Amino acid sequence: MAHSSISCHAAILEEAKSIGNMLSAGWKPYRTIVYCAWDGEEPGLLGSTEWVEEHEKELQQKAVVYINSDGNGRGFLGAEGSHALEPLMDEISKEVIDPQTNVSVFERKQANDAISAKTTEAKKKKLEEKDLKLEAMGSGSDYSAFIQHVGVPALNIGYGGEDNGGEYHSIYDSYDLYAKFKDPGFRYGVTLAETAGHAVLRMANADALPFDFTHLYKTIDDYSKDLVSLLQKTRETTDVENQVIKSGGYNLGEDPTKKLINPVIKPDVPFLDFSLLQNALVELKKSTDSLQSIFKEKKKNRKK
């Protein structure tokens, strides 16, 4: 578990303090919890990357998850991560309460996603979603070395969207600004501590780690379908554009007094063979379905 900005350090300290109180009362986690605070993030993720490189073998052998936060303020839940952790974060998002509206942070995020959607179809889709969707992780924060270099599953959690002001990394980015405008009363600091704390405790205490790799398969399968669709649309768009150019459409359809230069013919978009990818996805689905069946059976037997 780690945080890399001051707004998140406050949350991590409260979280660590709460877990420390539980330890004093006799509780002990099944797995080891390590709290980290990174330096040198802005110059190139220096602190976290150096630490990962130094502990690479141990992390690959022992680490089950890395949970990151990088900035926090008033607003809506933002959650990125390994998609096998979607059910875990979905459950947590429906248990943690938003401090401004007293509904779950899932409900608040869903409402914001719906009103932010640009089309009626997109709004409807957001309103109909019953489960939290984790965004894909890219790079630019301290989870990068964990997930991309040593393959440790990761989450990136934070709140925001109502705290933007244009002063980020300027001399005006101060404690007073944060306390008065970014998160008055530090209410979303508490909410982040609750959200990340739930994830930490569940991962630390689970008899069987709460990964559902069918969500990983579905995400990759959707990416694959999007890729095939994008290629087809690009081919069609290019074909139509070339027809317009060849027919002299730009000479006739543009204002001749502007003397614009006509676009040149674009290269044809090639056909690509996705069969290797699609066959690999079939095998991945078999594996994830089999693993999920075994997991459910073991879970059912434990309850007996």
Secondary structure, DSSP 8 states (H G I E B T S, - for coil): -EE-SHHHHHHHHHHHHHHHHHHHTT---SS----EE-S--TTTSHHHHHHHHHTHHHHHHH---EEEE----SEEEEEEE-GGGHHHHHHHHTTSB-TTTSSBHHHHHHHHHHHH-SSHHHHHHHHH--S---B---SSSTTHHHHHHS---EEEEEEEES---S-TTSTT--HHHIIIIISGGGHHHHHHHHHHHHHHHHHHH-SS----HHHHHHHHHHHHHHHHHHHHHHHHHHHHHHHHHHTTHHHHHS-GGG----------------HHHHHHHHHHHHHHHHHHHHHHHHHHHHH-
